[in-house]
Amino acid sequence: MKMKTRWIVHFLIIMIPFSIPLAAGFYWLWLQQKLILWFAVSAALGGIWWLINQRLNRRDMQLELLDISPSVEKTAQSQRAYEKIEQISAAHRAENPDLESSEFYMQTLLEVMRAVAEQYYPKRKDALLEVKLPHLLKVIEMLAQELRVSLSESVPGSHIFSVSDIVRSRRLASRGRDLYRLFRIVSAGLDPVSAIVRELRILTTDNLLSYSTEDLKRWLIDAYIKKIGYYAIELYSGNLVLDNSLFSSPTRASQQELEKIKRREDVATAEPFRIMVLGQTNAGKSSLINALFGAKKAETDVIPTTQGITTYLLERPGLESAIISDCEGYGSADSPASFSRISDEIIRSDIIIMTMSAVNAAREPDKKMLQAIRECFANQDKSRLPPVVVALTHVDQLRPVREWNPPYDVMKTLSAKAQSIRLAMDAVAEELGLNIDQIAPVNLKPGFEYNIEEGLVPAVFQQLDQAKQVRYLRCLKEYHKEDYWRRLWKQSKGAGQFIAKQGFSAFIKSSAALVGERKGKTD
């Protein structure tokens, strides 16, 4: 028995059990006189679906096509190449080519690559050949890798079936289609009514599948062309890298730059903060420094000013190390001269703590000092000023004077003393243009210290981020200055060695010439 005949016999034997309930159903409908009704309802449903399908076809819904524009380099050549790829894709989608033919893929591949190559090599006759063989093989490798990943992740059973299995499956599918056609012909003779309904259903379904297949076909054409176009742009633009491991380490120039930055940042991290303590005469600067250290560091005797600048090293958790500069008080007639003596130290400061007495209403010297600091930084071309924190001293002497029962909540102000402290803070903030969180009310009287650790130190810590930026820029300027002189010394040293070497060489040559001349005269 031939193979084809055997398959027909197998099909008929398999269909016998299914034909029995089908025949019984039609017989029952005929007995109940509902066969014509069933036919009418089936025809109506088929017609409704056909109308819906036609409506969907008229809407001409567009598929979301592949977009490679974000990955394309933003240069004039690459953008022109991308526009060419879009035009080629649109033309081929309209032509409706045969995707089963290998000719389409080869011709499209050459067309896209030629169009891209002409954008990068417009003056070359054979622009398509302006590609290095290793780069071409790299593109083939990348396309093959993408295809492998797509098959492994998207096609069920791709890791199980072989090419031979696929060939046999296509043969079986072809035979199955032949048997199905035979079944439709035979069943049309046995049951014409069911055959008509089935053929109507097949007709509408085939139209819908044809529409969906066309959309999918257009999407595949567009994706194929744009994928080729993307790799062609990478290939001809020179952006394709053969060895991806090159990106695992920086270039030599960048490595040297990274080492310089690391050394520079290490210096900035090791550099201590520089805190400048300023204030009017008798505002409590020295007492503030003693309170910060928890020991007597600065003199608080009858001498009203600190002569010159005195520095102290402060080390405490969270602050790393800090150099505190205690400057002479201002507010007297020689304030401009005093400022000129401390201006260099102010320029080097990372944080400024200004002590202001809560019972001294004269804020004009403080305003002038802040203005002088801003002008000093502006004249030095420094765009970032150090943060300012105000230690508002002598708050124990505010009204009511005899009341002193800390701590005081200056946010809720439940007592008269708290209200007075808050009013003093608001006045300083308004007159000096500061935020309320930059002001810490304190009492510096020995034995009665108040709000140093709870208020002033947190206010300073709150400004550390800005102070670190100021410190970094200060160290950066010093680094550039040192680097400038280091390079100048290195260049001078090299030039000196070159001159000495050339001079010594000239001396040897002249000496040899002189000796030769004398020898010639002797002979």
C-alpha positions as CSV (number, residue, x, y, z in Angstrom):
1,M,0.0,0.0,0.0
2,K,1.4,3.4,-0.9
3,M,2.2,5.9,1.8
4,K,-0.4,8.4,0.6
5,T,-3.2,5.8,0.5
6,R,-2.1,4.6,4.0
7,W,-2.5,8.2,5.4
8,I,-6.0,8.4,3.8
9,V,-7.1,5.2,5.5
10,H,-5.6,6.3,8.8
11,F,-7.5,9.6,8.5
12,L,-10.8,8.0,7.7
13,I,-10.5,5.5,10.6
14,I,-9.7,8.4,13.0
15,M,-12.7,10.4,11.8
16,I,-15.3,7.6,12.2
17,P,-15.7,8.2,16.0
18,F,-16.1,11.9,15.5
19,S,-18.6,11.5,12.6
20,I,-21.1,9.5,14.7
21,P,-22.0,12.3,17.2
22,L,-21.9,14.8,14.3
23,A,-24.4,12.7,12.4
24,A,-26.5,12.1,15.5
25,G,-26.6,15.9,16.2
26,F,-27.8,16.7,12.7
27,Y,-30.4,13.9,12.9
28,W,-31.7,15.3,16.2
29,L,-32.0,18.8,14.7
30,W,-33.9,17.3,11.8
31,L,-36.3,15.5,14.1
32,Q,-36.9,18.6,16.1
33,Q,-37.4,20.6,12.9
34,K,-34.6,23.0,14.0
35,L,-32.0,22.3,11.3
36,I,-33.0,25.3,9.2
37,L,-33.0,27.5,12.3
38,W,-29.5,26.2,13.1
39,F,-28.4,27.0,9.6
40,A,-29.9,30.5,9.7
41,V,-28.3,31.3,13.1
42,S,-24.9,30.0,11.9
43,A,-25.2,32.1,8.7
44,A,-26.1,35.2,10.7
45,L,-23.2,34.8,13.1
46,G,-20.9,34.3,10.1
47,G,-22.3,37.4,8.4
48,I,-21.9,39.5,11.5
49,W,-18.3,38.4,11.9
50,W,-17.6,39.2,8.3
51,L,-18.9,42.7,8.7
52,I,-16.8,43.2,11.8
53,N,-13.8,42.0,9.9
54,Q,-14.4,44.4,7.1
55,R,-14.8,47.3,9.5
56,L,-11.4,46.4,11.1
57,N,-9.8,46.2,7.7
58,R,-11.1,49.7,6.9
59,R,-9.6,51.1,10.0
60,D,-6.2,49.9,8.8
61,M,-4.7,49.6,12.2
62,Q,-1.0,50.2,12.3
63,L,1.5,48.0,14.1
64,E,4.0,49.5,16.4
65,L,7.2,49.3,14.3
66,L,10.7,48.9,15.6
67,D,12.3,52.2,16.7
68,I,16.1,52.2,16.6
69,S,16.5,56.0,16.6
70,P,17.5,56.2,20.3
71,S,20.4,53.9,19.7
72,V,21.7,55.7,16.6
73,E,24.5,58.1,17.1
74,K,23.4,61.8,16.9
75,T,25.6,62.9,14.1
76,A,24.6,64.3,10.7
77,Q,25.8,61.3,8.8
78,S,24.1,58.8,11.1
79,Q,20.8,60.7,11.0
80,R,20.9,60.8,7.2
81,A,21.7,57.0,7.2
82,Y,18.7,56.4,9.5
83,E,16.4,58.4,7.2
84,K,17.5,56.2,4.3
85,I,16.8,53.1,6.3
86,E,13.2,54.4,7.1
87,Q,12.6,55.0,3.4
88,I,13.8,51.5,2.4
89,S,11.7,49.9,5.0
90,A,8.6,51.8,3.9
91,A,9.2,50.9,0.3
92,H,9.6,47.2,1.0
93,R,6.5,47.1,3.3
94,A,4.4,48.5,0.5
95,E,5.8,46.0,-2.1
96,N,4.7,43.0,-0.1
97,P,7.7,40.8,-1.0
98,D,8.0,37.0,-0.7
99,L,9.6,36.2,2.6
100,E,10.1,32.6,1.7
101,S,12.6,33.5,-0.9
102,S,16.3,33.9,0.1
103,E,16.7,36.4,-2.7
104,F,14.7,39.0,-0.7
105,Y,17.0,38.8,2.3
106,M,20.2,39.1,0.3
107,Q,19.0,41.9,-2.0
108,T,17.7,43.9,1.0
109,L,20.9,43.3,2.9
110,L,23.0,44.7,0.1
111,E,20.6,47.6,-0.5
112,V,20.6,48.7,3.1
113,M,24.3,48.4,3.6
114,R,25.0,50.3,0.3
115,A,22.7,53.1,1.3
116,V,24.4,53.4,4.7
117,A,27.9,53.2,3.2
118,E,27.2,56.0,0.8
119,Q,26.4,58.3,3.6
120,Y,29.8,57.8,5.2
121,Y,31.8,57.5,2.0
122,P,29.9,59.7,-0.5
123,K,33.0,60.2,-2.8
124,R,33.9,56.6,-3.0
125,K,32.7,54.6,-6.1
126,D,32.4,51.3,-4.2
127,A,31.4,52.6,-0.8
128,L,30.0,49.2,0.1
129,L,33.5,47.7,0.1
130,E,34.9,50.4,2.5
131,V,34.7,48.0,5.5
132,K,37.3,46.0,7.3
133,L,36.9,42.2,7.2
134,P,37.1,41.7,11.0
135,H,34.4,44.3,11.5
136,L,32.2,42.6,8.9
137,L,32.6,39.2,10.7
138,K,31.8,41.0,14.0
139,V,28.5,42.1,12.6
140,I,27.7,38.6,11.4
141,E,28.6,37.3,14.8
142,M,26.3,39.8,16.6
143,L,23.4,39.1,14.2
144,A,23.9,35.3,14.8
145,Q,24.0,35.8,18.5
146,E,20.7,37.8,18.5
147,L,19.1,35.1,16.4
148,R,20.3,32.4,18.7
149,V,18.9,34.3,21.8
150,S,15.6,35.0,20.1
151,L,15.1,31.3,19.1
152,S,16.1,30.0,22.6
153,E,13.8,32.4,24.4
154,S,10.9,32.8,22.1
155,V,10.4,29.5,20.1
156,P,9.1,26.6,22.2
157,G,11.0,23.4,21.7
158,S,13.9,25.0,19.7
159,H,16.4,23.2,22.0
160,I,14.7,19.9,21.3
161,F,13.9,19.7,17.5
162,S,16.6,19.2,14.9
163,V,16.6,20.5,11.3
164,S,15.6,17.0,10.2
165,D,12.6,17.2,12.5
166,I,11.5,20.5,11.0
167,V,11.8,19.1,7.4
168,R,9.7,16.1,8.3
169,S,7.1,18.3,10.0
170,R,6.7,20.4,6.9
171,R,6.1,17.2,4.9
172,L,3.5,16.0,7.3
173,A,1.8,19.4,7.3
174,S,1.7,19.3,3.5
175,R,0.1,15.9,3.6
176,G,-2.3,17.0,6.3
177,R,-3.5,19.9,4.1
178,D,-4.1,17.5,1.2
179,L,-6.2,15.2,3.5
180,Y,-8.1,18.1,4.9
181,R,-9.1,19.2,1.3
182,L,-10.2,15.6,0.6
183,F,-12.3,15.6,3.8
184,R,-14.0,18.9,2.8
185,I,-14.9,17.5,-0.6
186,V,-16.3,14.3,0.7
187,S,-18.2,15.9,3.5
188,A,-19.8,18.4,1.1
189,G,-21.3,15.4,-0.8
190,L,-22.6,13.8,2.5
191,D,-23.8,16.8,4.3
192,P,-24.2,19.9,2.0
193,V,-25.7,22.2,4.7
194,S,-22.8,21.6,7.2
195,A,-20.3,22.0,4.4
196,I,-21.7,25.4,3.4
197,V,-21.6,26.7,7.0
198,R,-18.1,25.4,7.4
199,E,-16.9,27.0,4.2
200,L,-18.4,30.4,5.2
201,R,-16.6,30.1,8.6
202,I,-13.3,29.2,6.8
203,L,-13.7,32.1,4.4
204,T,-14.1,34.7,7.2
205,T,-11.3,33.2,9.3
206,D,-8.9,33.1,6.4
207,N,-9.6,36.8,5.7
208,L,-8.9,37.7,9.3
209,L,-5.7,35.5,9.4
210,S,-4.7,37.0,6.1
211,Y,-5.0,40.5,7.5
212,S,-3.1,39.6,10.7
213,T,-0.5,37.8,8.7
214,E,0.0,40.9,6.5
215,D,0.5,43.1,9.6
216,L,3.0,40.6,11.0
217,K,4.8,40.4,7.6
218,R,5.2,44.2,7.5
219,W,6.5,44.2,11.0
220,L,9.1,41.5,10.2
221,I,10.2,43.3,7.1
222,D,10.6,46.5,9.1
223,A,12.5,44.8,11.9
224,Y,14.8,43.0,9.5
225,I,15.7,46.1,7.6
226,K,16.2,48.3,10.7
227,K,18.4,45.7,12.5
228,I,20.6,45.5,9.4
229,G,20.6,49.3,9.2
230,Y,21.6,49.7,12.9
231,Y,24.6,47.3,12.5
232,A,25.5,48.9,9.2
233,I,25.6,52.3,10.9
234,E,27.8,50.9,13.6
235,L,30.0,49.3,11.0
236,Y,30.6,52.2,8.7
237,S,30.7,54.9,11.4
238,G,33.7,53.3,13.0
239,N,31.8,52.9,16.4
240,L,31.9,49.1,16.3
241,V,34.3,47.7,18.8
242,L,35.9,44.3,18.1
243,D,36.9,43.5,21.7
244,N,34.4,44.5,24.3
245,S,36.9,43.8,27.0
246,L,38.5,47.1,26.1
247,F,35.7,48.8,28.1
248,S,36.5,46.9,31.3
249,S,39.4,49.3,31.9
250,P,39.9,53.0,31.1
251,T,42.3,54.3,28.5
252,R,45.8,55.1,29.6
253,A,45.2,58.9,29.5
254,S,42.0,58.4,31.6
255,Q,43.8,56.1,34.1
256,Q,46.4,58.8,34.7
257,E,43.6,61.4,35.1
258,L,41.8,59.1,37.6
259,E,44.9,58.7,39.6
260,K,45.4,62.5,39.7
261,I,41.8,63.0,40.8
262,K,42.2,60.3,43.5
263,R,45.4,61.9,44.8
264,R,43.7,65.3,44.8
265,E,40.6,64.0,46.6
266,D,42.7,62.2,49.1
267,V,44.4,65.5,49.9
268,A,41.0,67.2,50.2
269,T,39.8,64.5,52.6
270,A,43.0,64.7,54.7
271,E,42.8,68.5,54.8
272,P,41.3,69.7,58.1
273,F,38.3,72.0,58.2
274,R,39.2,75.6,58.8
275,I,36.7,77.3,61.1
276,M,36.9,81.1,61.5
277,V,35.4,82.6,64.7
278,L,34.5,86.2,64.3
279,G,32.6,88.7,66.5
280,Q,32.3,92.1,67.9
281,T,34.5,93.0,70.9
282,N,33.2,91.3,74.0
283,A,30.7,89.2,72.1
284,G,32.2,86.0,73.6
285,K,34.5,84.6,71.0
286,S,37.1,83.3,73.4
287,S,34.4,81.9,75.7
288,L,32.9,80.1,72.8
289,I,36.2,78.5,71.9
290,N,36.7,77.3,75.4
291,A,33.1,75.9,75.5
292,L,33.7,74.0,72.2
293,F,36.9,72.4,73.6
294,G,35.5,71.8,77.1
295,A,38.7,73.4,78.5
296,K,40.3,76.8,78.8
297,K,42.1,77.4,75.5
298,A,41.6,81.1,74.8
299,E,42.1,83.9,77.3
300,T,39.0,85.7,78.6
301,D,40.6,88.3,80.8
302,V,40.2,92.0,80.8
303,I,42.0,92.5,77.4
304,P,39.0,93.3,75.1
305,T,40.5,91.9,71.9
306,T,42.5,88.9,70.7
307,Q,45.6,90.4,69.1
308,G,46.1,89.0,65.6
309,I,45.0,85.4,64.9
310,T,45.3,82.4,67.2
311,T,44.7,78.9,65.9
312,Y,43.7,75.8,67.7
313,L,43.3,72.2,66.7
314,L,39.8,70.7,67.5
315,E,39.1,67.0,67.2
316,R,35.7,65.6,67.9
317,P,33.5,62.8,66.6
318,G,31.8,63.7,63.3
319,L,34.1,66.7,62.6
320,E,37.3,64.8,61.8
321,S,39.9,67.5,62.6
322,A,39.4,71.2,62.5
323,I,41.6,74.3,62.8
324,I,39.8,77.0,64.6
325,S,41.1,80.5,64.1
326,D,40.3,83.1,66.8
327,C,40.5,86.6,65.4
328,E,40.5,90.0,67.1
329,G,37.1,91.6,67.7
330,Y,35.7,94.1,65.3
331,G,33.4,97.1,65.8
332,S,36.0,99.8,66.7
333,A,37.2,102.6,64.5
334,D,40.0,100.5,63.0
335,S,37.6,97.8,61.7
336,P,38.7,98.2,58.1
337,A,42.4,97.8,59.1
338,S,41.4,94.8,61.3
339,F,39.6,93.1,58.4
340,S,42.6,93.6,56.0
341,R,44.8,91.7,58.5
342,I,42.4,88.7,58.7
343,S,41.2,88.7,55.0
344,D,43.7,86.1,53.9
345,E,42.6,83.8,56.7
346,I,38.9,84.4,55.9
347,I,39.6,83.3,52.3
348,R,41.0,80.0,53.5
349,S,38.0,79.4,55.8
350,D,35.5,76.6,55.3
351,I,33.0,77.6,58.0
352,I,32.5,80.9,59.7
353,I,31.1,81.1,63.2
354,M,30.0,84.6,64.1
355,T,29.4,85.4,67.8
356,M,26.7,88.0,68.5
357,S,25.5,89.2,71.8
358,A,21.7,89.0,72.2
359,V,21.7,92.1,74.4
360,N,23.6,94.2,71.9
361,A,21.3,95.8,69.4
362,A,24.1,97.3,67.3
363,R,24.0,94.9,64.3
364,E,25.6,97.4,61.8
365,P,29.2,96.1,62.4
366,D,28.0,92.6,61.9
367,K,26.3,93.5,58.6
368,K,29.4,95.3,57.5
369,M,31.6,92.3,58.3
370,L,29.3,90.0,56.3
371,Q,29.3,92.4,53.4
372,A,33.1,92.7,53.5
373,I,33.4,88.9,53.5
374,R,31.2,88.7,50.4
375,E,33.1,91.4,48.6
376,C,36.4,89.7,49.6
377,F,35.3,86.4,48.0
378,A,34.0,88.2,44.9
379,N,37.3,90.0,44.4
380,Q,39.1,86.6,44.7
381,D,36.8,85.2,42.0
382,K,35.4,82.6,44.4
383,S,31.8,81.7,43.6
384,R,31.1,79.7,46.8
385,L,31.2,81.4,50.2
386,P,31.7,79.3,53.3
387,P,28.5,78.7,55.3
388,V,27.9,81.0,58.3
389,V,26.6,79.9,61.7
390,V,25.7,82.5,64.4
391,A,26.3,81.8,68.1
392,L,23.8,84.1,69.8
393,T,25.4,84.7,73.2
394,H,24.3,86.2,76.5
395,V,20.7,84.9,76.0
396,D,20.6,84.5,79.8
397,Q,20.5,88.3,80.1
398,L,17.3,88.7,78.0
399,R,14.1,89.6,79.7
400,P,13.0,88.5,82.2
401,V,16.5,88.8,83.4
402,R,16.1,86.9,86.7
403,E,14.5,83.9,85.0
404,W,17.0,81.2,83.9
405,N,15.6,77.7,83.8
406,P,16.9,76.0,80.6
407,P,16.2,74.2,78.4
408,Y,14.0,76.5,76.3
409,D,12.0,75.5,73.3
410,V,12.3,78.4,70.9
411,M,9.8,76.8,68.5
412,K,6.8,76.6,70.9
413,T,7.9,79.6,73.1
414,L,5.9,78.5,76.1
415,S,7.6,80.9,78.4
416,A,8.5,84.6,78.4
417,K,12.2,83.8,78.2
418,A,11.7,81.5,75.2
419,Q,9.8,84.2,73.5
420,S,12.6,86.7,74.1
421,I,15.2,84.3,72.7
422,R,13.1,83.6,69.6
423,L,12.5,87.3,69.0
424,A,16.3,87.9,69.2
425,M,16.9,85.1,66.8
426,D,14.3,86.4,64.3
427,A,15.8,89.9,64.5
428,V,19.4,88.6,63.7
429,A,18.0,86.4,60.8
430,E,16.2,89.3,59.2
431,E,18.9,91.9,59.6
432,L,21.7,89.6,58.3
433,G,19.7,87.6,55.7
434,L,20.2,84.2,57.3
435,N,18.0,81.2,58.0
436,I,16.7,80.5,61.5
437,D,18.5,77.1,61.5
438,Q,21.8,79.0,61.1
439,I,21.4,80.6,64.5
440,A,22.0,78.9,67.8
441,P,21.2,80.7,71.1
442,V,23.9,79.8,73.7
443,N,25.0,80.7,77.2
444,L,28.8,80.7,77.6
445,K,29.1,81.6,81.3
446,P,31.5,79.1,82.9
447,G,29.6,76.5,84.9
448,F,26.3,77.5,83.3
449,E,27.0,76.6,79.6
450,Y,23.8,76.0,77.6
451,N,23.0,74.7,74.1
452,I,26.5,74.1,73.0
453,E,26.3,70.4,72.3
454,E,22.5,70.5,71.8
455,G,22.2,73.5,69.5
456,L,25.5,75.0,68.2
457,V,27.3,71.9,67.3
458,P,24.3,70.4,65.4
459,A,24.0,73.8,63.6
460,V,27.6,73.5,62.5
461,F,27.2,69.9,61.5
462,Q,24.2,70.8,59.4
463,Q,26.5,73.0,57.3
464,L,29.2,70.4,56.8
465,D,28.1,69.3,53.3
466,Q,28.5,72.8,52.0
467,A,31.7,73.3,54.0
468,K,33.1,70.1,52.4
469,Q,32.5,71.6,48.9
470,V,34.2,74.8,50.0
471,R,37.1,72.8,51.4
472,Y,37.4,70.8,48.2
473,L,37.5,73.9,46.0
474,R,40.1,75.4,48.3
475,C,42.2,72.3,48.1
476,L,41.7,72.2,44.3
477,K,43.0,75.7,43.9
478,E,46.0,74.9,46.1
479,Y,46.5,71.7,44.1
480,H,46.5,73.5,40.8
481,K,49.0,76.1,42.2
482,E,51.3,73.3,43.4
483,D,50.9,71.4,40.1
484,Y,51.7,74.6,38.2
485,W,55.0,75.1,40.0
486,R,55.7,71.4,39.9
487,R,55.3,71.3,36.2
488,L,57.3,74.5,35.8
489,W,60.1,73.0,37.8
490,K,60.0,69.8,35.8
491,Q,60.0,71.7,32.5
492,S,62.8,73.9,33.7
493,K,64.8,70.9,34.8
494,G,64.2,69.2,31.5
495,A,65.2,72.3,29.5
496,G,68.3,72.7,31.7
497,Q,69.3,69.1,31.1
498,F,68.7,69.5,27.4
499,I,70.8,72.7,27.2
500,A,73.6,71.2,29.3
501,K,73.6,68.1,27.1
502,Q,73.6,70.1,23.9
503,G,76.3,72.4,25.3
504,F,78.5,69.5,26.4
505,S,78.1,67.9,23.0
506,A,79.0,71.1,21.2
507,F,82.0,71.4,23.6
508,I,83.2,67.9,22.7
509,K,82.8,68.6,19.0
510,S,84.7,71.9,19.1
511,S,87.4,70.3,21.2
512,A,87.8,67.5,18.8
513,A,87.9,69.9,15.9
514,L,90.6,72.0,17.6
515,V,92.7,69.0,18.4
516,G,92.4,67.9,14.8
517,E,93.4,71.3,13.5
518,R,96.4,71.5,15.7
519,K,97.5,68.0,14.7
520,G,97.2,69.0,11.1
521,K,99.4,72.0,11.6
522,T,102.0,69.9,13.4
523,D,102.1,67.4,10.6
